Amino acid sequence: MENTVQHPAHVRRAALAFIFVTVLIDILSFGIIIPVLPHLIIELVGGSIAKAAVWSSAFGTLFMLMQFVCSPIQGALSDRFGRRTVILISSFGLGIDFIVMALAPTLALLFIGRAVSGMCAASFSTANAYIADITPREKRAASYGMLGAAFGIGFIIGPALGGLLGHVSIRLPFWAAAFLALMNFCYGFFVLPESLPPERRSARFDWSHANPLGAVVLLKRYPQVFSLATVFFLLALAQYSINSTYVLYTDFRFGWGTQAVGWTLALVGLCTAIVQAGLVRKLMPKLGERRMILAGLSFSVAGYLLFGLAPSPWVFVAAIPIFCLAGLAGPAAQAMVTHLVDPHEQGRLQGALTSLQSLAGIFGPALFANLFALFISDHAPVKHLPGVAFALAALLVFAALLTTMYATRHLRGYVPKATAGT
C-alpha cells in the first residue's frame, strides 16, 4: 500500500537533510560519552573498577530497557500528534538530560540520567517513520541508507571526539553532547516541517497499543511484517557479538591494544557509511528490495564466519569490508516493511521494530560475553574456539536469511517503480 504524501522535491530534500543531521547529532552525542562514562562511574563509586564494571553493565541494560519500553510509546505519540513534535521534544529532552549528567554529583542521579537518555533516544523510530511519510517508495531504501550512514559517521567521530575532550575534563564530553542536542533542537524548531498532516493521524492515542506487547499485536496483524520483524530482531541480536566481544576477542587472538581496536572500528564505520550512503542508492534500482536484503544477509553470514575463523589479523581486517556489505540489507528491509503498513500506523511500526531491537540489547551482551568467556576457559566444551560468539552470530543471520527467503518469496524479481508525481 502506498502511504507517501506528495511533498515538493525541495521540501523533501530539506526535511531529509534535517533527519540525517538529527540522527547524526544524536549518535555523536551518545558516541562522545562512550569513552568517559565508565571512568565517571569509577569516580562516583570511589575508584573500584570491579564495582564500576557491575554498574556499567547495569547502565547498559537500563538504557536498552528504556528503549524497549518507550519506542512504541513514542511511535504511537507520533502517529497521533505528528512526527515533528515528538522529535523536537526528544532532542530538547536529551540536551537537558546531558546537562544533568554533566553535573551529577552521585551515581544515583547519573543512573536516572541514563534512564532518561534511553527514553529520549527512542525517537530514532520516529525518524524512520518520518522518512516513510515523505519519501516515495522507490527511494526509501536509499533514504534509510543515508540514516545508516549517519550512524556510521557518528560512531567514527563521536568516540574520538569524546576521548579528546575527556583528556581535558571527564565531564566535558557531557557538556558537548548537551550542546549538540540543544543545537539540533533549535535547528529543527526553525527548519523541520511536519510530515504527517492531521487527516492522516490516528484518531486517538491508545495505551493498549503504546507498549511492547501491543506493538507485537500490531505486527501480527501484518504477517509479512511480523516475519521481517523477526529478521530485524535476529540481526540486532547477532550484532551484539561484535559489541560484547570485539575488544576482548581481538586482544585474545591477536594481542591488539586500544589503538588497533580504535583504527579497525573506525574502518568499520567508514565502510558502513560508504555502503549505506553510496552502494544502497546505486544498487537499489537494479536489484530491488528482496535481492538487496538477501545479498546483505549473505555478506553478513560470510563476515561473521571470517571474523570467527580468521587465522591472522590481516584476514580479520580484510573481512571488515565484506562484513560491512551486510549494510545493504537494513535499508532495503526498512523500506519494504513501510510499504506493508497503513499510513497512520507508521510510527507504531517503527516503534515496534526499535523495541524488538532493544529487547535484543537487554540480554544479547550477556549471552555473547559469557559464551566467549566459556570457550576460552579451562572448562570449554570444545577447545580452540574463541570465535564461537561470531559463529553463533552467523547462525542467527543465516536463520534470518531463510526467514526472509520464505516471507518474501512472492516478490522475486520485484523492483519498486517511481510513483506519479514524485
C-alpha positions as CSV (number, residue, x, y, z in Angstrom):
1,M,0.0,0.0,0.0
2,E,1.3,3.5,-0.8
3,N,1.4,5.9,2.1
4,T,3.5,8.8,0.9
5,V,2.3,12.4,1.0
6,Q,3.5,14.1,-2.2
7,H,5.8,16.9,-1.0
8,P,7.7,19.1,-3.4
9,A,11.2,17.9,-4.1
10,H,12.9,20.8,-2.4
11,V,10.8,20.3,0.8
12,R,11.7,16.6,0.8
13,R,15.4,17.3,0.5
14,A,15.3,19.9,3.3
15,A,13.4,17.5,5.6
16,L,15.7,14.6,4.8
17,A,18.7,16.7,5.5
18,F,17.3,17.6,8.9
19,I,16.5,14.0,9.7
20,F,20.0,13.0,8.7
21,V,21.5,15.7,10.8
22,T,19.2,14.8,13.7
23,V,20.3,11.1,13.7
24,L,24.0,12.1,13.2
25,I,23.9,14.5,16.1
26,D,22.1,12.1,18.3
27,I,24.7,9.4,17.5
28,L,27.5,11.9,18.0
29,S,26.1,13.0,21.4
30,F,26.0,9.3,22.5
31,G,29.3,8.4,21.0
32,I,31.1,11.3,22.7
33,I,30.3,10.0,26.2
34,I,31.3,6.3,25.4
35,P,35.0,6.8,26.3
36,V,34.3,8.7,29.6
37,L,31.1,7.2,31.1
38,P,32.9,4.2,32.6
39,H,35.6,6.4,34.1
40,L,32.9,8.8,35.6
41,I,31.2,5.7,37.1
42,I,34.6,4.7,38.6
43,E,35.0,8.1,40.1
44,L,31.5,8.0,41.6
45,V,31.8,4.5,43.1
46,G,35.1,5.5,44.9
47,G,37.6,4.2,42.5
48,S,36.7,0.5,42.4
49,I,37.0,-0.9,38.9
50,A,35.2,-4.1,39.9
51,K,32.2,-2.1,41.2
52,A,32.3,0.1,38.2
53,A,32.1,-2.9,35.8
54,V,29.0,-4.1,37.5
55,W,27.4,-0.7,37.4
56,S,28.5,-0.1,33.7
57,S,26.6,-3.3,32.8
58,A,23.6,-2.1,34.7
59,F,23.7,1.3,32.9
60,G,23.8,-0.5,29.5
61,T,20.9,-2.8,30.4
62,L,18.8,0.1,31.8
63,F,19.4,2.1,28.6
64,M,18.2,-0.7,26.3
65,L,15.3,-1.5,28.7
66,M,14.0,2.1,28.5
67,Q,14.3,2.0,24.7
68,F,12.3,-1.3,24.7
69,V,9.5,0.3,26.7
70,C,9.5,3.8,25.2
71,S,10.0,3.2,21.5
72,P,6.3,2.0,21.0
73,I,5.1,4.9,23.1
74,Q,7.0,7.5,21.0
75,G,5.8,5.8,17.8
76,A,2.2,5.9,18.9
77,L,2.5,9.5,20.0
78,S,4.0,10.5,16.7
79,D,1.1,8.7,14.9
80,R,-1.4,10.8,17.0
81,F,0.3,14.2,17.3
82,G,2.8,14.3,14.4
83,R,6.5,13.4,14.0
84,R,7.9,16.9,14.4
85,T,6.6,17.4,17.9
86,V,8.0,14.1,19.1
87,I,11.4,14.6,17.5
88,L,11.8,18.1,18.9
89,I,10.7,17.1,22.4
90,S,13.2,14.2,22.3
91,S,16.0,16.4,21.2
92,F,15.3,19.0,23.9
93,G,15.0,16.3,26.5
94,L,18.4,14.8,25.5
95,G,20.0,18.2,25.8
96,I,18.7,18.9,29.3
97,D,19.5,15.3,30.4
98,F,23.1,15.5,29.3
99,I,23.4,18.7,31.4
100,V,22.0,16.9,34.4
101,M,24.5,14.0,33.8
102,A,27.4,16.5,33.4
103,L,26.5,18.0,36.8
104,A,25.5,14.7,38.6
105,P,27.2,14.5,42.0
106,T,26.1,11.0,42.7
107,L,25.8,7.6,41.0
108,A,22.0,7.6,41.5
109,L,21.5,10.8,39.7
110,L,23.7,9.6,36.8
111,F,21.7,6.4,36.7
112,I,18.5,8.3,36.4
113,G,20.0,10.5,33.7
114,R,20.9,7.4,31.7
115,A,17.3,6.2,32.0
116,V,16.1,9.5,30.6
117,S,18.6,9.2,27.8
118,G,17.2,5.8,26.8
119,M,13.6,7.3,26.8
120,C,14.6,10.2,24.6
121,A,16.8,8.2,22.2
122,A,13.7,6.2,21.3
123,S,13.0,9.0,18.8
124,F,15.0,7.0,16.2
125,S,11.8,5.1,15.5
126,T,10.0,8.4,14.8
127,A,12.8,9.5,12.4
128,N,12.3,6.3,10.5
129,A,8.5,6.9,10.3
130,Y,9.2,10.5,9.1
131,I,11.2,9.0,6.2
132,A,8.3,6.7,5.3
133,D,5.9,9.7,5.4
134,I,7.8,11.9,2.9
135,T,9.8,9.6,0.6
136,P,8.4,7.8,-2.5
137,R,8.6,4.1,-2.0
138,E,11.3,3.5,-4.7
139,K,13.6,6.0,-2.9
140,R,13.1,4.8,0.7
141,A,15.9,2.3,0.7
142,A,18.3,5.0,-0.3
143,S,16.9,7.3,2.3
144,Y,17.3,4.7,5.0
145,G,20.8,4.1,3.8
146,M,21.6,7.7,4.4
147,L,20.4,7.3,8.0
148,G,22.6,4.2,8.3
149,A,25.5,6.3,7.0
150,A,24.7,8.9,9.8
151,F,25.1,6.1,12.3
152,G,28.5,5.1,10.8
153,I,29.8,8.6,10.7
154,G,28.6,9.3,14.2
155,F,30.4,6.3,15.6
156,I,33.6,7.3,13.8
157,I,33.7,10.9,15.1
158,G,31.9,10.6,18.4
159,P,34.2,8.4,20.4
160,A,37.3,10.0,19.0
161,L,36.0,13.5,20.0
162,G,34.9,12.2,23.4
163,G,38.3,10.8,24.0
164,L,40.0,14.1,23.2
165,L,37.5,16.1,25.3
166,G,37.8,13.6,28.1
167,H,41.5,14.4,28.4
168,V,40.6,17.9,29.3
169,S,37.8,17.0,31.8
170,I,35.9,13.8,32.3
171,R,32.6,15.8,32.3
172,L,33.4,18.0,29.3
173,P,32.0,15.4,26.8
174,F,28.6,15.5,28.5
175,W,28.5,19.3,28.0
176,A,29.5,18.9,24.4
177,A,26.7,16.3,24.0
178,A,24.2,18.7,25.6
179,F,25.3,21.5,23.2
180,L,24.9,19.3,20.2
181,A,21.4,18.1,21.2
182,L,20.1,21.5,22.0
183,M,21.6,23.0,18.8
184,N,19.7,20.3,16.9
185,F,16.5,21.2,18.7
186,C,16.9,24.8,17.7
187,Y,17.7,23.9,14.1
188,G,14.7,21.6,13.9
189,F,12.4,24.2,15.6
190,F,13.0,26.6,12.8
191,V,13.6,24.2,9.8
192,L,11.8,20.9,10.2
193,P,8.3,20.7,8.6
194,E,5.7,18.3,9.8
195,S,5.5,15.1,7.7
196,L,2.2,13.8,8.9
197,P,-0.8,16.0,8.2
198,P,-3.8,15.9,10.7
199,E,-6.0,14.0,8.3
200,R,-3.5,11.1,8.3
201,R,-3.0,10.8,12.0
202,S,-4.6,8.3,14.4
203,A,-7.9,9.3,15.8
204,R,-6.7,8.8,19.4
205,F,-3.7,7.7,21.5
206,D,-4.3,4.2,22.8
207,W,-2.2,2.9,25.7
208,S,-3.1,-0.6,24.8
209,H,-1.1,-0.2,21.6
210,A,1.7,2.0,23.0
211,N,3.6,-0.7,24.8
212,P,5.8,-3.6,23.7
213,L,3.1,-6.2,23.9
214,G,0.7,-4.0,22.0
215,A,3.4,-3.4,19.4
216,V,3.8,-7.2,18.8
217,V,0.0,-7.4,18.4
218,L,0.3,-4.7,15.7
219,L,3.0,-6.7,13.9
220,K,0.9,-9.9,14.0
221,R,-1.8,-8.1,12.0
222,Y,0.6,-7.9,9.1
223,P,2.1,-11.5,8.7
224,Q,4.8,-10.4,6.3
225,V,5.8,-7.6,8.6
226,F,5.9,-9.9,11.5
227,S,8.3,-12.2,9.7
228,L,10.5,-9.4,8.7
229,A,10.4,-8.1,12.3
230,T,11.9,-11.4,13.3
231,V,14.7,-10.7,10.8
232,F,15.3,-7.3,12.5
233,F,15.5,-9.0,15.9
234,L,17.9,-11.7,14.8
235,L,20.2,-9.1,13.1
236,A,20.2,-6.9,16.2
237,L,20.9,-9.9,18.4
238,A,23.8,-11.0,16.2
239,Q,25.3,-7.5,16.2
240,Y,25.9,-7.9,20.0
241,S,28.6,-10.5,19.2
242,I,30.6,-7.5,17.9
243,N,29.6,-5.1,20.7
244,S,30.3,-7.6,23.5
245,T,33.4,-9.5,22.4
246,Y,35.2,-7.5,19.7
247,V,37.8,-5.8,22.1
248,L,38.3,-9.0,24.2
249,Y,38.4,-11.3,21.2
250,T,41.0,-9.3,19.2
251,D,43.1,-8.9,22.3
252,F,43.0,-12.7,23.0
253,R,43.6,-13.7,19.4
254,F,45.9,-11.0,18.0
255,G,47.1,-9.1,21.0
256,W,45.5,-5.8,19.9
257,G,45.6,-2.8,22.1
258,T,43.3,0.2,22.2
259,Q,44.9,1.9,19.2
260,A,44.5,-1.1,16.9
261,V,40.9,-1.6,18.1
262,G,40.2,2.1,17.5
263,W,41.5,2.1,14.0
264,T,39.7,-1.0,13.0
265,L,36.4,0.2,14.4
266,A,36.9,3.5,12.5
267,L,37.3,1.3,9.4
268,V,34.0,-0.4,10.2
269,G,32.3,3.0,10.5
270,L,33.8,4.2,7.2
271,C,32.9,1.1,5.3
272,T,29.4,1.1,6.7
273,A,28.9,4.8,5.7
274,I,30.2,4.0,2.1
275,V,27.8,1.0,1.7
276,Q,24.7,2.7,3.1
277,A,25.2,6.2,1.6
278,G,26.6,5.0,-1.7
279,L,26.0,1.4,-2.7
280,V,22.4,1.2,-1.5
281,R,21.4,4.1,-3.7
282,K,23.3,2.6,-6.7
283,L,22.1,-1.0,-6.4
284,M,18.5,-0.5,-5.3
285,P,17.1,0.3,-8.8
286,K,18.9,-2.7,-10.2
287,L,18.3,-5.4,-7.6
288,G,15.1,-4.4,-5.8
289,E,14.5,-4.7,-2.1
290,R,14.3,-8.5,-1.8
291,R,17.6,-9.2,-3.5
292,M,19.2,-6.4,-1.6
293,I,18.2,-7.9,1.7
294,L,19.3,-11.4,0.7
295,A,22.6,-10.1,-0.6
296,G,23.2,-8.2,2.6
297,L,22.4,-11.1,4.8
298,S,24.7,-13.4,2.8
299,F,27.6,-11.0,3.2
300,S,26.8,-10.8,6.9
301,V,27.0,-14.6,7.4
302,A,30.3,-14.6,5.5
303,G,31.7,-11.7,7.5
304,Y,30.8,-13.3,10.9
305,L,32.4,-16.6,9.9
306,L,35.6,-14.9,8.7
307,F,35.8,-13.0,12.0
308,G,35.5,-16.1,14.0
309,L,37.8,-18.3,11.9
310,A,40.4,-15.7,10.8
311,P,43.9,-17.3,11.2
312,S,45.7,-13.9,11.2
313,P,44.9,-10.3,12.0
314,W,45.2,-9.4,8.3
315,V,42.5,-11.8,7.4
316,F,40.4,-10.3,10.1
317,V,40.9,-6.8,8.8
318,A,40.2,-8.0,5.2
319,A,36.9,-9.4,6.4
320,I,35.7,-6.0,7.6
321,P,34.6,-4.6,4.2
322,I,32.9,-8.0,3.5
323,F,31.0,-7.8,6.8
324,C,30.0,-4.1,6.2
325,L,28.3,-5.1,2.9
326,A,25.7,-6.5,5.3
327,G,24.5,-2.9,5.4
328,L,22.7,-3.5,2.1
329,A,20.0,-5.4,4.0
330,G,18.9,-2.9,6.6
331,P,17.7,0.0,4.5
332,A,16.0,-2.4,2.0
333,A,14.2,-4.2,4.8
334,Q,13.1,-0.9,6.4
335,A,11.8,0.3,3.1
336,M,9.9,-3.0,2.4
337,V,8.0,-3.0,5.8
338,T,6.9,0.6,5.3
339,H,5.0,-0.5,2.1
340,L,3.0,-3.0,4.0
341,V,1.6,-1.0,6.9
342,D,-1.2,1.6,6.9
343,P,-0.1,5.3,6.9
344,H,-1.5,6.1,10.3
345,E,0.5,3.2,11.9
346,Q,4.0,4.0,10.6
347,G,5.1,5.4,13.9
348,R,3.8,2.4,15.8
349,L,5.5,0.1,13.3
350,Q,8.9,1.8,13.7
351,G,8.4,1.8,17.5
352,A,7.7,-1.9,17.5
353,L,10.8,-2.6,15.4
354,T,13.0,-0.5,17.6
355,S,11.5,-2.1,20.7
356,L,12.4,-5.6,19.4
357,Q,16.0,-4.5,18.6
358,S,16.2,-3.0,22.1
359,L,15.0,-6.3,23.5
360,A,18.0,-7.9,21.8
361,G,20.2,-5.4,23.6
362,I,18.8,-6.4,27.0
363,F,20.2,-9.9,27.0
364,G,22.4,-10.1,23.9
365,P,25.6,-8.7,25.6
366,A,25.5,-11.2,28.4
367,L,24.8,-14.1,26.0
368,F,27.8,-13.4,23.8
369,A,30.2,-12.3,26.5
370,N,29.5,-15.4,28.6
371,L,29.8,-17.7,25.6
372,F,33.2,-16.1,24.7
373,A,34.3,-16.4,28.3
374,L,33.3,-20.1,28.5
375,F,35.1,-21.1,25.3
376,I,38.4,-19.5,26.3
377,S,38.3,-21.0,29.8
378,D,39.7,-24.3,31.0
379,H,36.1,-25.7,31.1
380,A,35.4,-25.1,27.4
381,P,33.3,-27.9,26.0
382,V,35.4,-27.6,22.7
383,K,38.9,-26.3,22.8
384,H,40.3,-23.6,20.5
385,L,37.0,-21.9,19.6
386,P,37.5,-18.4,20.8
387,G,35.4,-17.2,17.8
388,V,32.3,-19.1,18.9
389,A,30.3,-15.9,19.5
390,F,30.8,-14.9,15.9
391,A,29.8,-18.4,14.8
392,L,26.6,-18.1,16.7
393,A,26.0,-14.7,15.1
394,A,26.5,-16.3,11.7
395,L,23.9,-18.9,12.6
396,L,21.4,-16.3,13.7
397,V,21.8,-14.3,10.5
398,F,21.5,-17.5,8.4
399,A,18.2,-18.1,10.1
400,A,17.2,-14.5,9.2
401,L,18.2,-15.2,5.6
402,L,16.0,-18.3,5.5
403,T,13.1,-16.4,7.1
404,T,13.4,-13.6,4.5
405,M,13.5,-16.0,1.6
406,Y,10.3,-17.6,2.8
407,A,8.5,-14.4,3.8
408,T,9.2,-12.5,0.5
409,R,9.1,-15.5,-1.9
410,H,6.2,-13.8,-3.8
411,L,8.4,-10.8,-4.5
412,R,11.1,-12.5,-6.6
413,G,12.3,-10.0,-9.2
414,Y,10.2,-7.2,-8.0
415,V,11.8,-3.7,-8.1
416,P,9.7,-0.7,-6.8
417,K,8.9,1.8,-9.6
418,A,8.6,5.5,-9.4
419,T,5.2,6.7,-8.5
420,A,3.4,9.5,-10.2
421,G,4.1,13.0,-9.0
422,T,7.4,12.1,-7.3
